[in-house]
Amino acid sequence: MIVSATLREVMGLGKELPRLADATLVLIDYQNTYRTGVMALADAEPALAAGARLLAAARQAGSRVVHVVNDGGPGSPYDIRAEIGAISPEVAPADGEPVVVKQMPNAFHDTELDKTLRELGAGPDLVLAGFMTHMCVMFTAQGAFNLGYRPTVVAEASAARTLPGPDGTPVAAGALHTAALTTIGDLFGTIAPTVDDLI
């Protein structure tokens, strides 16, 4: 099997991971939405546990932290006014940690995220993690890259869901998760397999 060079390699972009202490952590959609009901993810709990370790490490390192939530409106699985759309308590914001509300997969689209990062004095390195890898995590990584940030996605702290492929054959959540990370790693950013890789 021939394995192609990544676009990052072709373009001479770096592949070294940032230190968490030097980066800003952006936690994406760690909402109860993905723990129960129609949007429940098979790997939500281990990914959330890793996200909690990541958040604790970032706080200990003195990193800036920003939380992002998706608001789908009243009565939806993403209703941030209800328990279903609330941020899971394991990764709840601490006093002073901003929460950015979005309505599109790219957390930079029509939101205060870029402004918030600039107000916090964030540098170019962003560490991203959350739900879902193939949707909001991937498109936020692309959005960050397009704005000149250097995103890194933490693989163990993110998760996807099983979906039908183009021919109707199920694509397992783990395969979709890996494919999304591979897409991100091809151009938009680097991939940290585990939280410990950033400490």
N, C-alpha and C positions, 0 to 999 in steps of 0.2 A: 504494500500500500504506500502510495506516494503522499507525504504530508507536506502541504504547502507552507511557505513562510507566512507569518501573519502580516497584515498590513502595517502593524506597529513596527515590525522588524524592517519591512521594506522602506518605511518612512523615517526610520531612525529614531523612533520614539522610545522612551525608556521603559524598562520592564521591572525595575526595582520597586519593591513595595515601600510605602512610606511608614514611618514610625507613627503610631497612634497619637503620641504626645505632640507631634508636629502637624497633625491633620485636624479637620473638623468632621465630626461624626454626624451623619444624616440618617436617621432611622425612618424607614418608609412603611407606612400602613401596617404597623403592628397592632391591628385592630381585632377585636373579638369576632368580627366578620369572618375571619379565616379559621376560627376554632370550632365553630358550630354552624349547623344549617347548610343551606345550599352551596355556600362558598368554602366550606371546611376543607382544609388541605391535609392530606395524609401525613405530611412531615411538619406540620405547623408547630407541634410541641417541642421537638428537638431544635428546630430553627429558632423558636422563641427563647428557649433556654440559652442557646448560644448568643442570641441578641442581648439577653440580660447580662451575660458575662462580658460581652463587648461594651455595653453601656457602663457597667461597673468599672471596667478597665479604663475607659475614656475619662470617666469622672476622676478616678484616682490619678490619672496622668495629667489632669488639668486641661483636657481637650474641650473645645467648644462643642456643644451638642445642640442639634436641631431635630425636632420631631415633625413628621409630615403625616397628615391624615387625609383620606379621601372622603368627601362628603357627597353621598348620592341622593340626599334629600330625605324628607320624612317618609317613613314606611319602607325604605329600602334596606338591604343588608349593610349599606354604608351610611346609615343615619347616625351622624355623630352626636345627635341629641339624645340617642337611646343607648342602652347597654350594648346592643349588638355592634354599634359602630364606635364604641369607646376604645381608647388605647388600652391594651392589656396591662393589668396592674404590674406585671413583672418588669415592664419597661416604661412605666408612667413617668411623665416629665417631672423633674424637680423644679423648685422655685427658681425662676430666672431662665429656664430653658424654653426657648420659643417653640410654638407650635404653628406650623404653616398648613393652611387648608387648601386642598387642590380638588379639581374635578376632572382632570385628565391624567393619563398615565405618566406623562412627563411632568414631574413636580415643579419644573421651572416655568411651565406654560401658564401664563395669565395668573401668576401667584406672586407672593411676596418673598419667595425663597432667595432669589439672587440678591435682592435688597437686604434681606435679613442677614445673609452671609457677609455682605459687605459691611453692614453696621456692626457685626461682631468682630470685624477685622480678620475674617478667615483668609488664609492663604490659598494657594492653588490646589492643595491636596485635600480631597474629600474622601471619606470612607463611608460607603453606602451598604445598607443591609435592610432586609425586610421582605415584604410580600407584594406582588408575586415576582419571582425571578424573571419570568418571560414577559412580564407586562410592565408594572411600574418601576421595578428596579432597573430593568434594561433600558427603558425609555428615559428614565431620569439620568442614568449614566451617559446616554447619548446627549441629552440636553446639557449636562455638565460639560462634557467634552466640547460641544459646539460653542459654549460660552468661555472656553479657555481654562476651565478647571481640569485637574488631574484626578479623575475618580478611580477608586479601588473598591471592588465589591467583595464582601466577605461571604464565601460560598456556604459555609456551614450555618450561617445566620440568615439564610434566605431559603425560600421554597416555592415550588410551582404546583400545578395540579394536573391530573391526567385529563387529556382532551382528545377528541377525535381528530385523526390526521386527515389529509385531503381525500384519501380513499375510504375514510370511515373507520379505518383500523385505529384502535386506541394507541395514543402515544403516552407512555407511562410518565408520571410526574417527575421521576428521577431523570429520565431521558430528556424531557423538556427543560428541566433545570440545567442539565449539563449543556444542552444546545444553546440556551440563553447565555450562560457564562462564557461559552466558546465564542459566541457572537460578540459579546462585550470585549473579551480578550483579544479579538482579532484587530480591533481598532480603538474602541472608546475608552478602555481603561485596563487596569491590571486586576488580577484575581488573587485574593488571599484565601487559600483553602480553609484556614481556621483562624479563630481570634488570636491564638498564640503567635501566628505569623507576623502580627503587627506590633507585638509588645517587645 
